């Protein structure tokens, strides 16, 4: 594969979990950039492609990058996922076993900072500007590269909607839309069997993806990472909700990072990814089990059975909805506008219903979580339904 010419080159990558809207963002950048005279490179598999590249014009780097064309991005621009693929690689902390084979003679520590190799690889490609599209983990490494002198313009993406500095992250609207749709579908089973319906959704540290569907009326209650809940209170409330429902069922949304009062996050195992996150999973099943065992206490001695469903990847797969088709288009063009002005070190954002940009280091200088005192009714384990005036479209999502 030939070395790309070292002038007028924009590189794009997608990191972390897939969401609908990534391909429309890639399309928006690519088509406009080509018309402005740039060559556009898609770095494959997120930061992994940027790290694993072999700096030799005779080497086969087809797994690490691809030159993007209008025809290619048009073909995938309306679809979900990311055709550039993704990973959770963090080049600043690479385990010895994960160091690329051609670098193992150089990097031999248990944990290695391979940022110097990424910088050389970007230079090898002749990259003038880099556009990472990702959540706070992916973009935190974008902050590192910006500090190292790389001209970075970032685009926020995550179905959890928890990137600081922006009201909206690509993927969130489709996630909420799918969650509501699937809850409505599952109602028929919950009602037919007069059960509790417990649905576990993504959300490690932030409960936005549970709060918004609940606020939209899809669930009676929700438990979120920002507030440790009492299972007895939840059981009593769900029995109350069930009694009020003519179809004799009630619904609770459980964020994967939610915690019982006095407890901690439920982990699948002790293994951690490159960003130090252990894989979560199981809180929905534990809530279901405890609800069933406690239900006689609040239901005149009678047990209420439970339908438990982990929505997981079902809400992040498939095609984007309208918002996740429009916002990525705007974000991509915003990024290109900044590049044409010679601006970098920035994150394109939506704030108070308007598109703008903020310094990229906002990603690492703050956290974006639900303001419990303002938005979450701790006694009723549900959102507050008040104070909507002058709030952004997705309400409690302001960065």
C-alpha positions as CSV (number, residue, x, y, z in Angstrom):
1,X,0.0,0.0,0.0
2,X,1.4,3.4,-1.0
3,X,2.2,6.1,1.5
4,X,-0.4,8.8,1.4
5,X,0.9,12.2,0.2
6,X,1.9,14.4,3.0
7,X,-0.4,17.3,2.3
8,X,-4.1,18.0,2.8
9,X,-5.0,14.8,4.6
10,X,-7.8,14.3,7.1
11,X,-8.0,11.0,9.0
12,X,-11.2,9.7,10.6
13,X,-11.6,6.9,13.2
14,X,-14.4,5.5,15.4
15,X,-13.7,4.0,18.8
16,X,-15.6,2.3,21.6
17,X,-19.1,0.8,21.2
18,X,-20.9,1.0,17.9
19,X,-24.0,3.2,17.6
20,X,-26.3,4.2,14.7
21,X,-25.1,7.5,13.3
22,X,-21.4,6.8,12.9
23,X,-21.5,6.1,9.2
24,X,-23.5,9.3,8.5
25,X,-20.9,11.3,10.3
26,X,-18.1,9.7,8.3
27,X,-20.0,10.3,5.1
28,X,-20.6,14.0,5.9
29,X,-16.9,14.7,6.6
30,X,-15.7,12.7,3.6
31,X,-17.9,14.1,0.9
32,X,-17.3,17.7,1.9
33,X,-13.6,17.2,2.5
34,X,-13.0,15.7,-0.9
35,X,-14.8,18.6,-2.6
36,X,-12.5,21.0,-0.6
37,X,-9.5,19.2,-2.0
38,X,-8.5,16.9,0.9
39,X,-7.7,13.3,0.8
40,X,-9.6,11.4,3.5
41,X,-8.3,8.3,5.3
42,X,-10.4,6.1,7.4
43,X,-8.3,4.5,10.2
44,X,-9.7,1.1,10.9
45,X,-10.6,-0.4,14.3
46,X,-10.3,2.9,16.2
47,X,-7.0,3.6,17.9
48,X,-5.9,0.0,17.1
49,X,-5.4,0.9,13.5
50,X,-3.4,4.0,14.3
51,X,-1.2,1.9,16.6
52,X,-0.6,-1.3,14.6
53,X,0.4,0.4,11.3
54,X,3.6,-0.7,9.8
55,X,5.6,2.3,8.4
56,X,6.7,0.7,5.2
57,X,5.3,1.6,1.8
58,X,5.5,-2.1,0.8
59,X,3.6,-3.3,3.8
60,X,0.0,-4.4,3.7
61,X,-1.8,-2.0,5.9
62,X,-5.3,-2.7,4.6
63,X,-6.4,-3.8,8.0
64,X,-5.2,-0.5,9.5
65,X,-6.5,2.2,7.1
66,X,-8.4,2.8,3.9
67,X,-8.6,5.8,1.6
68,X,-12.2,6.9,1.6
69,X,-14.1,7.8,-1.5
70,X,-17.5,9.4,-2.1
71,X,-18.8,6.2,-3.7
72,X,-17.8,4.2,-0.6
73,X,-19.2,6.5,2.0
74,X,-22.4,7.0,0.1
75,X,-23.0,3.3,0.1
76,X,-22.9,3.0,3.9
77,X,-24.0,6.5,4.9
78,X,-27.5,5.6,5.8
79,X,-26.7,2.5,7.8
80,X,-25.9,1.8,11.4
81,X,-22.7,0.6,13.0
82,X,-19.3,1.7,11.7
83,X,-17.9,0.3,8.5
84,X,-14.4,1.4,9.7
85,X,-14.9,-1.0,12.7
86,X,-14.0,-0.2,16.3
87,X,-12.0,-1.2,19.3
88,X,-11.4,-0.2,22.9
89,X,-7.6,0.1,22.4
90,X,-5.8,2.8,24.4
91,X,-2.3,3.3,23.0
92,X,-1.0,5.0,26.1
93,X,-1.5,1.8,28.2
94,X,-0.9,-1.3,26.2
95,X,-0.4,-4.6,27.9
96,X,2.8,-6.5,27.0
97,X,0.8,-9.3,25.3
98,X,-1.0,-6.7,23.2
99,X,2.0,-4.9,21.8
100,X,2.1,-5.3,18.0
101,X,4.5,-8.0,17.0
102,X,6.8,-5.6,15.0
103,X,7.2,-3.4,18.2
104,X,7.9,-6.1,20.8
105,X,11.7,-5.7,20.7
106,X,11.2,-2.0,21.6
107,X,8.4,-2.1,24.2
108,X,8.9,-4.8,26.8
109,X,7.2,-3.4,30.0
110,X,4.1,-4.9,31.5
111,X,2.2,-1.7,30.5
112,X,3.5,0.4,27.6
113,X,2.9,3.9,26.3
114,X,2.9,3.5,22.6
115,X,1.9,7.1,21.8
116,X,5.3,7.8,20.1
117,X,4.4,5.1,17.6
118,X,0.9,6.6,16.9
119,X,2.5,10.0,16.3
120,X,5.0,8.5,13.8
121,X,2.2,6.5,12.1
122,X,0.1,9.7,11.7
123,X,3.2,11.4,10.2
124,X,3.7,8.4,7.9
125,X,0.2,8.9,6.6
126,X,0.8,12.6,6.2
127,X,-2.2,13.4,8.4
128,X,-2.9,17.1,8.8
129,X,-6.1,16.8,10.9
130,X,-7.5,13.9,12.9
131,X,-11.2,13.5,13.6
132,X,-11.9,10.9,16.3
133,X,-15.6,10.0,16.8
134,X,-16.2,8.4,20.2
135,X,-17.2,8.6,23.8
136,X,-15.2,9.9,26.7
137,X,-12.8,7.0,26.6
138,X,-11.9,7.3,22.9
139,X,-11.9,11.1,23.1
140,X,-9.7,11.2,26.2
141,X,-6.9,9.8,24.1
142,X,-7.8,12.4,21.5
143,X,-7.0,14.9,24.2
144,X,-3.6,13.3,24.7
145,X,-2.8,13.5,21.0
146,X,-3.9,17.1,20.9
147,X,-1.5,17.9,23.8
148,X,1.2,16.1,21.7
149,X,0.6,18.5,18.8
150,X,-1.8,16.6,16.6
151,X,-4.5,18.8,15.1
152,X,-7.6,17.1,16.5
153,X,-11.3,18.0,15.9
154,X,-13.5,15.5,17.8
155,X,-17.1,14.4,17.4
156,X,-19.0,13.0,20.5
157,X,-20.6,9.6,20.2
158,X,-22.2,7.4,22.9
159,X,-25.6,5.9,23.5
160,X,-25.2,6.8,27.2
161,X,-25.1,10.5,26.2
162,X,-22.4,11.2,28.8
163,X,-19.6,13.0,27.0
164,X,-19.1,16.3,28.9
165,X,-19.6,19.6,27.2
166,X,-22.4,18.7,24.9
167,X,-26.2,18.2,25.3
168,X,-26.1,15.4,22.6
169,X,-24.0,12.5,21.6
170,X,-24.5,10.5,18.4
171,X,-26.5,7.3,19.1
172,X,-28.6,8.5,22.1
173,X,-31.8,9.2,20.3
174,X,-31.9,5.8,18.5
175,X,-31.1,4.2,21.9
176,X,-34.1,5.9,23.6
177,X,-36.3,5.2,20.6
178,X,-35.5,1.5,20.5
179,X,-35.8,1.2,24.3
180,X,-39.3,2.6,24.2
181,X,-40.3,0.4,21.3
182,X,-39.0,-2.8,22.9
183,X,-40.7,-2.0,26.2
184,X,-44.0,-1.5,24.4
185,X,-43.5,-4.8,22.7
186,X,-42.7,-6.6,25.9
187,X,-45.8,-5.2,27.6
188,X,-48.0,-7.8,26.0
189,X,-46.1,-10.6,27.7
190,X,-45.9,-8.7,31.0
191,X,-49.6,-8.0,30.9
192,X,-50.6,-11.5,29.8
193,X,-48.8,-13.0,32.8
194,X,-49.5,-10.2,35.3
195,X,-45.7,-9.8,36.1
196,X,-43.1,-7.3,36.9
197,X,-41.1,-6.4,33.7
198,X,-37.4,-5.7,34.5
199,X,-35.3,-4.3,31.7
200,X,-31.5,-3.8,32.0
201,X,-30.0,-1.1,29.8
202,X,-26.5,0.3,29.2
203,X,-25.2,3.1,31.4
204,X,-22.1,2.5,33.5
205,X,-21.8,5.8,35.3
206,X,-24.7,7.9,33.9
207,X,-28.4,7.0,33.9
208,X,-29.6,9.1,30.9
209,X,-30.6,6.0,28.9
210,X,-32.9,4.8,31.7
211,X,-34.2,8.3,32.7
212,X,-35.4,9.4,29.3
213,X,-37.5,6.4,28.4
214,X,-39.0,6.4,31.9
215,X,-39.7,10.1,31.5
216,X,-41.4,9.4,28.2
217,X,-43.8,7.0,30.0
218,X,-42.2,3.7,29.0
219,X,-41.5,2.6,32.5
220,X,-43.0,3.2,36.0
221,X,-39.7,3.3,37.7
222,X,-36.0,3.5,36.9
223,X,-32.8,2.9,39.0
224,X,-29.6,4.6,37.9
225,X,-25.9,4.6,38.8
226,X,-26.0,8.1,40.4
227,X,-28.3,6.9,43.3
228,X,-28.0,3.7,45.3
229,X,-31.6,2.4,45.7
230,X,-33.4,0.4,48.3
231,X,-34.8,-2.8,46.9
232,X,-37.7,-2.8,49.4
233,X,-38.8,0.6,48.3
234,X,-38.6,-0.5,44.6
235,X,-40.6,-3.6,45.3
236,X,-43.3,-1.7,47.2
237,X,-43.6,0.9,44.4
238,X,-43.8,-1.7,41.6
239,X,-46.6,-3.6,43.5
240,X,-48.4,-0.2,43.9
241,X,-47.9,0.4,40.1
242,X,-49.1,-3.0,39.2
243,X,-52.2,-2.7,41.4
244,X,-53.1,0.6,39.6
245,X,-52.7,-0.9,36.1
246,X,-55.8,-2.6,34.7
247,X,-53.6,-5.1,33.0
248,X,-51.9,-5.9,36.3
249,X,-48.2,-5.4,35.5
250,X,-45.5,-2.8,36.1
251,X,-42.1,-1.9,34.5
252,X,-38.7,-0.9,35.8
253,X,-35.6,0.2,33.9
254,X,-32.3,-0.8,35.5
255,X,-29.0,0.9,34.4
256,X,-26.2,-1.6,34.2
257,X,-24.2,0.5,36.6
258,X,-27.1,0.8,39.2
259,X,-26.2,-0.3,42.7
260,X,-28.2,-1.6,45.6
261,X,-28.1,0.5,48.8
262,X,-24.9,-0.6,50.6
263,X,-23.6,-2.5,47.5
264,X,-21.3,-1.9,44.5
265,X,-21.5,-2.4,40.7
266,X,-22.2,-6.0,39.6
267,X,-19.3,-7.3,37.4
268,X,-19.4,-10.2,35.0
269,X,-15.7,-10.9,35.8
270,X,-12.5,-9.2,37.0
271,X,-11.1,-8.6,33.5
272,X,-10.8,-5.0,32.5
273,X,-10.5,-3.3,29.1
274,X,-7.7,-0.8,28.1
275,X,-9.5,2.0,29.8
276,X,-9.8,0.2,33.2
277,X,-13.4,-0.7,32.9
278,X,-14.6,-4.2,34.1
279,X,-17.5,-5.7,32.1
280,X,-20.8,-5.0,33.9
281,X,-23.8,-7.2,33.8
282,X,-26.2,-9.0,36.1
283,X,-27.8,-6.2,38.0
284,X,-31.1,-6.8,36.1
285,X,-31.1,-10.5,37.0
286,X,-30.4,-9.7,40.7
287,X,-33.1,-7.0,40.8
288,X,-35.5,-9.5,39.3
289,X,-34.7,-12.2,41.8
290,X,-35.0,-9.9,44.8
291,X,-38.3,-8.4,43.5
292,X,-39.8,-11.9,43.2
293,X,-38.7,-12.9,46.7
294,X,-39.9,-9.7,48.3
295,X,-43.1,-9.4,46.4
296,X,-45.3,-11.4,48.9
297,X,-44.4,-8.8,51.6
298,X,-46.2,-6.1,49.7
299,X,-48.7,-8.2,47.8
300,X,-50.8,-9.8,50.5
301,X,-48.5,-12.8,50.7
302,X,-48.7,-13.7,47.0
303,X,-45.5,-14.0,44.9
304,X,-45.3,-11.9,41.7
305,X,-43.2,-13.5,38.9
306,X,-40.9,-11.5,36.8
307,X,-40.0,-11.1,33.1
308,X,-36.4,-10.0,33.0
309,X,-34.8,-8.8,29.7
310,X,-31.3,-7.4,29.0
311,X,-31.8,-5.0,26.1
312,X,-28.0,-4.5,25.5
313,X,-27.0,-4.4,21.9
314,X,-30.5,-4.4,20.6
315,X,-30.8,-0.7,21.3
316,X,-27.5,0.2,19.6
317,X,-27.7,-1.9,16.4
318,X,-29.6,-1.3,13.2
319,X,-30.2,1.9,11.2
320,X,-30.2,5.4,12.8
321,X,-33.4,7.3,13.6
322,X,-34.0,10.8,12.2
323,X,-32.1,12.6,14.9
324,X,-29.1,10.2,14.5
325,X,-29.2,10.9,10.8
326,X,-29.4,14.7,11.0
327,X,-27.0,15.4,14.0
328,X,-24.1,13.3,12.6
329,X,-24.4,15.2,9.3
330,X,-24.3,18.5,11.1
331,X,-21.4,17.4,13.3
332,X,-19.4,16.2,10.3
333,X,-19.8,19.5,8.5
334,X,-19.1,21.4,11.7
335,X,-15.8,19.5,12.0
336,X,-14.9,20.3,8.4
337,X,-15.8,24.0,8.9
338,X,-13.3,24.2,11.8
339,X,-10.6,22.5,9.7
340,X,-11.1,24.9,6.8
341,X,-10.6,27.7,9.3
342,X,-7.4,26.1,10.6
343,X,-8.9,25.5,14.0
344,X,-8.3,22.4,16.1
345,X,-8.1,21.1,19.7
346,X,-11.9,21.3,19.7
347,X,-15.0,19.2,20.2
348,X,-18.1,19.9,18.1
349,X,-21.2,20.0,20.3
350,X,-24.9,20.8,20.7
351,X,-25.7,23.2,23.5
352,X,-29.1,24.7,24.3
353,X,-30.3,23.6,20.9
354,X,-27.5,25.2,18.9
355,X,-24.4,23.7,17.2
356,X,-21.1,25.1,18.4
357,X,-17.7,23.9,19.6
358,X,-15.8,23.8,22.9
359,X,-12.1,23.0,23.8
360,X,-11.5,19.2,23.6
361,X,-10.1,19.0,27.1
362,X,-13.6,19.4,28.5
363,X,-13.7,15.6,27.9
364,X,-11.2,15.0,30.7
365,X,-11.8,17.9,32.9
366,X,-15.4,17.0,34.1
367,X,-17.9,14.3,34.3
368,X,-21.4,14.3,32.9
369,X,-24.0,12.4,35.0
370,X,-27.6,12.9,36.0
371,X,-28.1,15.7,38.6
372,X,-30.0,13.6,41.1
373,X,-31.2,16.5,43.2
374,X,-32.6,18.3,40.2
375,X,-34.0,15.5,38.0
376,X,-34.4,12.3,40.0
377,X,-37.1,11.7,42.7
378,X,-35.2,9.5,45.2
379,X,-38.4,8.6,47.1
380,X,-40.4,7.6,44.1
381,X,-37.4,6.2,42.0
382,X,-38.4,8.0,38.9
383,X,-37.7,11.3,37.1
384,X,-39.2,14.5,38.3
385,X,-41.9,15.8,35.9
386,X,-41.3,19.5,36.4
387,X,-39.2,22.5,35.5
388,X,-39.1,21.9,31.7
389,X,-39.0,25.6,30.7
390,X,-35.8,26.6,28.9
391,X,-34.4,23.1,29.2
392,X,-32.6,21.5,26.2
393,X,-34.6,19.0,24.0
394,X,-33.3,16.0,25.9
395,X,-33.9,17.8,29.3
396,X,-31.4,16.6,31.9
397,X,-28.6,16.0,29.3
398,X,-27.0,19.4,29.4
399,X,-23.2,19.2,29.7
